[in-house]
Amino acid sequence: MLDISLQNFESDLITASAQQPVLLDIWAPWCGPCKALGPLLERLETAYAGRFKLAKLNSDDQPEIAGQLSQMFGVRSIPFCVLFKGGQPVDGFVGALPESEVRAFLDKHVPSAAEVAAEDEMDEAEALMAEGDVEHAIEKLREALATNPGNDAARVDYLRALLRAGRIAEARHAYEPVATKVLLDARLAACGYWLAACEAAAQARSREEIGQAIATNKRDFAARFELAQIHLAGQRFTEALDELLEIVMRDKTWSAELARKTYVAVLELMSKPAPAKTEVAVPAGTLEIARRGTPAAADPVVDAYRRRLSMVLF
């Protein structure tokens, strides 16, 4: 449990909630219901075993923070609890609710024990991938998916690890349950294009044969796309982009824009995900409770290839 003030509001509440939900209990020493609710929240913090962090704010000592939160939610009484998640206040409740109702409130926003375990598996897998231990990373990601089959972030990481390891049949099996989601998730769509390239590359002509076909006819887009798929399957992403761009430059609509769509998918595979946080404007001179997200660091290679595509298309 933490006591929140203006000094640690940013680090221990806003920033901390980007990693773990934080429940802020706004109370006062003279408030009888606050004295009943406080111990209950402390017991729940222990019972939830790290799935949320409890913070407390004395409204008498910190009227600026308490006042802005009360105004934001239209609340005039205490105890008043606000749940912070992803750097922002997302929900709250008023009064000394019974334990069952507080648990119901928490369960709407706090990850389950199984979800926390899956996130831990994903973190371990990421570390293993960074070390080059792809096989053990795959096992961790498989465990995360077994815990929560609906975790699309874990499925994307799992697919990418399988494709990186050349385990194409397993990747196809893992991809099929989410194939219908590709229009809604660019990461899954990119994995689908990579998977298709790996499957096509297994049946492709030799690079020498394809090269001869292209030399004979620069507009043999099927041959050039075949070469791009071989490069993509071999994880030579920039080489794949170069071939795809040649097609787009000569015929933007070839094969229902397949070259352009594959190009965009390769850029997605090369890009690091950016944290998605909503920007909320606040009046000048007020405490900034709603935090702006920080974009992922730019990749100069990806940015350069995005510009090249834009120049061709527009």
Contacts in CASP RR format, 6 or more apart in sequence:
PFRMAT RR
TARGET T0000
AUTHOR 0000-0000-0000
METHOD contacts of the structure
MODEL  1
MLDISLQNFESDLITASAQQPVLLDIWAPWCGPCKALGPLLERLETAYAG
RFKLAKLNSDDQPEIAGQLSQMFGVRSIPFCVLFKGGQPVDGFVGALPES
EVRAFLDKHVPSAAEVAAEDEMDEAEALMAEGDVEHAIEKLREALATNPG
NDAARVDYLRALLRAGRIAEARHAYEPVATKVLLDARLAACGYWLAACEA
AAQARSREEIGQAIATNKRDFAARFELAQIHLAGQRFTEALDELLEIVMR
DKTWSAELARKTYVAVLELMSKPAPAKTEVAVPAGTLEIARRGTPAAADP
VVDAYRRRLSMVLF
1 42 0 8 1.000
1 45 0 8 1.000
1 54 0 8 1.000
1 55 0 8 1.000
1 56 0 8 1.000
2 8 0 8 1.000
2 12 0 8 1.000
2 13 0 8 1.000
2 53 0 8 1.000
2 54 0 8 1.000
2 55 0 8 1.000
2 56 0 8 1.000
3 55 0 8 1.000
3 56 0 8 1.000
3 57 0 8 1.000
3 58 0 8 1.000
4 12 0 8 1.000
4 13 0 8 1.000
4 24 0 8 1.000
4 55 0 8 1.000
4 56 0 8 1.000
4 57 0 8 1.000
4 62 0 8 1.000
4 65 0 8 1.000
5 57 0 8 1.000
5 61 0 8 1.000
5 62 0 8 1.000
6 62 0 8 1.000
6 64 0 8 1.000
6 65 0 8 1.000
6 287 0 8 1.000
9 65 0 8 1.000
9 287 0 8 1.000
12 55 0 8 1.000
13 22 0 8 1.000
13 24 0 8 1.000
13 55 0 8 1.000
13 84 0 8 1.000
14 84 0 8 1.000
14 87 0 8 1.000
14 289 0 8 1.000
14 291 0 8 1.000
15 87 0 8 1.000
15 291 0 8 1.000
16 22 0 8 1.000
16 53 0 8 1.000
17 84 0 8 1.000
17 85 0 8 1.000
17 86 0 8 1.000
17 87 0 8 1.000
17 88 0 8 1.000
18 86 0 8 1.000
18 87 0 8 1.000
18 275 0 8 1.000
18 277 0 8 1.000
18 291 0 8 1.000
20 50 0 8 1.000
20 51 0 8 1.000
20 52 0 8 1.000
20 53 0 8 1.000
21 51 0 8 1.000
21 52 0 8 1.000
21 53 0 8 1.000
21 83 0 8 1.000
21 84 0 8 1.000
21 85 0 8 1.000
21 109 0 8 1.000
21 110 0 8 1.000
21 111 0 8 1.000
22 52 0 8 1.000
22 53 0 8 1.000
22 54 0 8 1.000
22 55 0 8 1.000
22 83 0 8 1.000
22 84 0 8 1.000
22 85 0 8 1.000
23 41 0 8 1.000
23 45 0 8 1.000
23 52 0 8 1.000
23 53 0 8 1.000
23 54 0 8 1.000
23 55 0 8 1.000
23 81 0 8 1.000
23 82 0 8 1.000
23 83 0 8 1.000
23 84 0 8 1.000
23 106 0 8 1.000
24 55 0 8 1.000
24 56 0 8 1.000
24 57 0 8 1.000
24 69 0 8 1.000
24 81 0 8 1.000
24 82 0 8 1.000
24 83 0 8 1.000
24 84 0 8 1.000
25 34 0 8 1.000
25 37 0 8 1.000
25 38 0 8 1.000
25 41 0 8 1.000
25 54 0 8 1.000
25 55 0 8 1.000
25 56 0 8 1.000
25 57 0 8 1.000
25 79 0 8 1.000
25 81 0 8 1.000
26 57 0 8 1.000
26 59 0 8 1.000
26 66 0 8 1.000
26 69 0 8 1.000
26 70 0 8 1.000
26 78 0 8 1.000
26 79 0 8 1.000
26 80 0 8 1.000
26 81 0 8 1.000
26 82 0 8 1.000
27 34 0 8 1.000
27 37 0 8 1.000
27 38 0 8 1.000
27 56 0 8 1.000
27 57 0 8 1.000
27 58 0 8 1.000
27 59 0 8 1.000
27 78 0 8 1.000
27 79 0 8 1.000
28 34 0 8 1.000
28 58 0 8 1.000
28 59 0 8 1.000
28 60 0 8 1.000
28 78 0 8 1.000
29 58 0 8 1.000
29 60 0 8 1.000
31 78 0 8 1.000
31 79 0 8 1.000
33 78 0 8 1.000
33 79 0 8 1.000
33 95 0 8 1.000
33 96 0 8 1.000
34 78 0 8 1.000
34 79 0 8 1.000
34 96 0 8 1.000
36 96 0 8 1.000
37 79 0 8 1.000
37 81 0 8 1.000
37 95 0 8 1.000
37 96 0 8 1.000
37 97 0 8 1.000
38 56 0 8 1.000
38 79 0 8 1.000
40 96 0 8 1.000
40 99 0 8 1.000
40 102 0 8 1.000
41 54 0 8 1.000
41 81 0 8 1.000
41 102 0 8 1.000
42 54 0 8 1.000
44 54 0 8 1.000
44 99 0 8 1.000
44 102 0 8 1.000
44 103 0 8 1.000
44 106 0 8 1.000
45 52 0 8 1.000
45 53 0 8 1.000
45 54 0 8 1.000
48 106 0 8 1.000
48 110 0 8 1.000
49 113 0 8 1.000
50 116 0 8 1.000
51 110 0 8 1.000
51 111 0 8 1.000
51 112 0 8 1.000
51 113 0 8 1.000
51 116 0 8 1.000
52 83 0 8 1.000
52 106 0 8 1.000
52 110 0 8 1.000
57 65 0 8 1.000
57 66 0 8 1.000
59 66 0 8 1.000
59 67 0 8 1.000
59 78 0 8 1.000
64 287 0 8 1.000
65 287 0 8 1.000
65 289 0 8 1.000
66 78 0 8 1.000
66 80 0 8 1.000
68 286 0 8 1.000
68 287 0 8 1.000
68 289 0 8 1.000
69 75 0 8 1.000
69 80 0 8 1.000
69 82 0 8 1.000
69 89 0 8 1.000
69 289 0 8 1.000
70 76 0 8 1.000
70 80 0 8 1.000
72 89 0 8 1.000
72 289 0 8 1.000
73 80 0 8 1.000
73 82 0 8 1.000
73 89 0 8 1.000
73 92 0 8 1.000
75 94 0 8 1.000
77 94 0 8 1.000
77 95 0 8 1.000
78 94 0 8 1.000
78 95 0 8 1.000
79 94 0 8 1.000
79 95 0 8 1.000
79 96 0 8 1.000
80 92 0 8 1.000
80 93 0 8 1.000
80 94 0 8 1.000
80 95 0 8 1.000
81 92 0 8 1.000
81 93 0 8 1.000
81 94 0 8 1.000
82 89 0 8 1.000
82 91 0 8 1.000
82 92 0 8 1.000
83 89 0 8 1.000
83 90 0 8 1.000
83 91 0 8 1.000
83 92 0 8 1.000
83 105 0 8 1.000
83 106 0 8 1.000
83 109 0 8 1.000
84 90 0 8 1.000
85 109 0 8 1.000
86 277 0 8 1.000
86 291 0 8 1.000
87 277 0 8 1.000
87 290 0 8 1.000
87 291 0 8 1.000
88 277 0 8 1.000
88 278 0 8 1.000
88 280 0 8 1.000
88 289 0 8 1.000
88 290 0 8 1.000
88 291 0 8 1.000
89 289 0 8 1.000
89 290 0 8 1.000
90 109 0 8 1.000
91 105 0 8 1.000
91 108 0 8 1.000
91 109 0 8 1.000
92 105 0 8 1.000
93 101 0 8 1.000
93 102 0 8 1.000
93 105 0 8 1.000
97 105 0 8 1.000
111 119 0 8 1.000
114 147 0 8 1.000
114 148 0 8 1.000
115 147 0 8 1.000
115 148 0 8 1.000
115 151 0 8 1.000
117 144 0 8 1.000
117 147 0 8 1.000
118 143 0 8 1.000
118 144 0 8 1.000
118 145 0 8 1.000
118 147 0 8 1.000
118 148 0 8 1.000
118 151 0 8 1.000
118 154 0 8 1.000
119 144 0 8 1.000
121 140 0 8 1.000
121 141 0 8 1.000
121 143 0 8 1.000
121 144 0 8 1.000
121 147 0 8 1.000
121 154 0 8 1.000
122 140 0 8 1.000
122 141 0 8 1.000
122 144 0 8 1.000
122 153 0 8 1.000
122 154 0 8 1.000
122 157 0 8 1.000
124 137 0 8 1.000
124 140 0 8 1.000
125 137 0 8 1.000
125 138 0 8 1.000
125 140 0 8 1.000
125 141 0 8 1.000
125 144 0 8 1.000
125 157 0 8 1.000
125 161 0 8 1.000
126 137 0 8 1.000
126 157 0 8 1.000
128 134 0 8 1.000
128 136 0 8 1.000
128 137 0 8 1.000
128 140 0 8 1.000
129 137 0 8 1.000
129 161 0 8 1.000
134 161 0 8 1.000
134 164 0 8 1.000
134 165 0 8 1.000
135 165 0 8 1.000
137 161 0 8 1.000
138 158 0 8 1.000
138 161 0 8 1.000
138 162 0 8 1.000
138 165 0 8 1.000
138 167 0 8 1.000
141 154 0 8 1.000
141 157 0 8 1.000
141 158 0 8 1.000
141 161 0 8 1.000
142 158 0 8 1.000
144 151 0 8 1.000
144 154 0 8 1.000
144 158 0 8 1.000
145 151 0 8 1.000
145 154 0 8 1.000
145 155 0 8 1.000
145 158 0 8 1.000
145 174 0 8 1.000
148 154 0 8 1.000
149 177 0 8 1.000
152 178 0 8 1.000
152 181 0 8 1.000
152 185 0 8 1.000
152 187 0 8 1.000
152 188 0 8 1.000
153 187 0 8 1.000
155 174 0 8 1.000
155 178 0 8 1.000
155 188 0 8 1.000
156 185 0 8 1.000
156 187 0 8 1.000
156 188 0 8 1.000
156 191 0 8 1.000
158 174 0 8 1.000
159 171 0 8 1.000
159 174 0 8 1.000
159 175 0 8 1.000
159 188 0 8 1.000
159 191 0 8 1.000
159 192 0 8 1.000
159 194 0 8 1.000
159 195 0 8 1.000
160 191 0 8 1.000
160 194 0 8 1.000
160 269 0 8 1.000
162 168 0 8 1.000
162 170 0 8 1.000
162 171 0 8 1.000
162 174 0 8 1.000
163 171 0 8 1.000
163 191 0 8 1.000
163 194 0 8 1.000
163 195 0 8 1.000
163 198 0 8 1.000
164 235 0 8 1.000
166 198 0 8 1.000
168 195 0 8 1.000
168 198 0 8 1.000
168 199 0 8 1.000
168 202 0 8 1.000
171 191 0 8 1.000
171 195 0 8 1.000
171 198 0 8 1.000
172 195 0 8 1.000
172 199 0 8 1.000
175 188 0 8 1.000
175 191 0 8 1.000
175 192 0 8 1.000
175 195 0 8 1.000
178 185 0 8 1.000
178 188 0 8 1.000
179 192 0 8 1.000
181 188 0 8 1.000
182 188 0 8 1.000
182 189 0 8 1.000
182 192 0 8 1.000
183 189 0 8 1.000
186 268 0 8 1.000
187 268 0 8 1.000
187 273 0 8 1.000
189 265 0 8 1.000
189 268 0 8 1.000
190 265 0 8 1.000
190 266 0 8 1.000
190 268 0 8 1.000
190 269 0 8 1.000
191 269 0 8 1.000
192 265 0 8 1.000
193 232 0 8 1.000
193 261 0 8 1.000
193 262 0 8 1.000
193 265 0 8 1.000
193 266 0 8 1.000
194 232 0 8 1.000
194 233 0 8 1.000
194 265 0 8 1.000
194 269 0 8 1.000
196 229 0 8 1.000
197 228 0 8 1.000
197 229 0 8 1.000
197 230 0 8 1.000
197 232 0 8 1.000
197 233 0 8 1.000
197 240 0 8 1.000
197 262 0 8 1.000
198 232 0 8 1.000
198 233 0 8 1.000
200 226 0 8 1.000
200 229 0 8 1.000
200 233 0 8 1.000
201 229 0 8 1.000
201 230 0 8 1.000
201 232 0 8 1.000
201 233 0 8 1.000
201 234 0 8 1.000
202 233 0 8 1.000
204 210 0 8 1.000
204 226 0 8 1.000
204 229 0 8 1.000
204 230 0 8 1.000
205 213 0 8 1.000
205 226 0 8 1.000
207 227 0 8 1.000
207 230 0 8 1.000
210 223 0 8 1.000
210 224 0 8 1.000
210 226 0 8 1.000
210 227 0 8 1.000
210 230 0 8 1.000
211 223 0 8 1.000
211 227 0 8 1.000
213 220 0 8 1.000
213 223 0 8 1.000
214 220 0 8 1.000
214 223 0 8 1.000
214 224 0 8 1.000
214 227 0 8 1.000
217 223 0 8 1.000
218 250 0 8 1.000
219 250 0 8 1.000
219 251 0 8 1.000
221 247 0 8 1.000
221 250 0 8 1.000
221 251 0 8 1.000
221 254 0 8 1.000
221 255 0 8 1.000
221 259 0 8 1.000
224 243 0 8 1.000
224 246 0 8 1.000
224 247 0 8 1.000
225 243 0 8 1.000
225 244 0 8 1.000
225 247 0 8 1.000
225 255 0 8 1.000
225 258 0 8 1.000
225 259 0 8 1.000
225 262 0 8 1.000
227 243 0 8 1.000
228 239 0 8 1.000
228 240 0 8 1.000
228 243 0 8 1.000
228 244 0 8 1.000
228 247 0 8 1.000
228 259 0 8 1.000
228 262 0 8 1.000
229 240 0 8 1.000
231 237 0 8 1.000
231 239 0 8 1.000
231 240 0 8 1.000
231 243 0 8 1.000
232 240 0 8 1.000
232 262 0 8 1.000
232 266 0 8 1.000
237 266 0 8 1.000
237 269 0 8 1.000
237 270 0 8 1.000
238 301 0 8 1.000
238 305 0 8 1.000
240 262 0 8 1.000
240 266 0 8 1.000
241 263 0 8 1.000
241 266 0 8 1.000
241 267 0 8 1.000
241 305 0 8 1.000
244 259 0 8 1.000
244 260 0 8 1.000
244 262 0 8 1.000
244 263 0 8 1.000
244 266 0 8 1.000
245 263 0 8 1.000
245 305 0 8 1.000
245 308 0 8 1.000
245 309 0 8 1.000
245 312 0 8 1.000
247 254 0 8 1.000
247 259 0 8 1.000
248 254 0 8 1.000
248 259 0 8 1.000
248 260 0 8 1.000
248 263 0 8 1.000
248 309 0 8 1.000
248 312 0 8 1.000
248 313 0 8 1.000
249 312 0 8 1.000
252 260 0 8 1.000
252 312 0 8 1.000
252 313 0 8 1.000
260 309 0 8 1.000
260 313 0 8 1.000
263 305 0 8 1.000
263 309 0 8 1.000
264 309 0 8 1.000
267 302 0 8 1.000
267 305 0 8 1.000
267 306 0 8 1.000
267 309 0 8 1.000
270 299 0 8 1.000
270 301 0 8 1.000
270 302 0 8 1.000
271 296 0 8 1.000
271 299 0 8 1.000
271 302 0 8 1.000
272 296 0 8 1.000
272 297 0 8 1.000
272 299 0 8 1.000
273 296 0 8 1.000
274 295 0 8 1.000
274 296 0 8 1.000
275 293 0 8 1.000
275 294 0 8 1.000
275 295 0 8 1.000
275 296 0 8 1.000
277 291 0 8 1.000
277 292 0 8 1.000
277 293 0 8 1.000
278 290 0 8 1.000
279 290 0 8 1.000
279 292 0 8 1.000
279 293 0 8 1.000
280 290 0 8 1.000
281 290 0 8 1.000
282 288 0 8 1.000
282 289 0 8 1.000
282 290 0 8 1.000
END
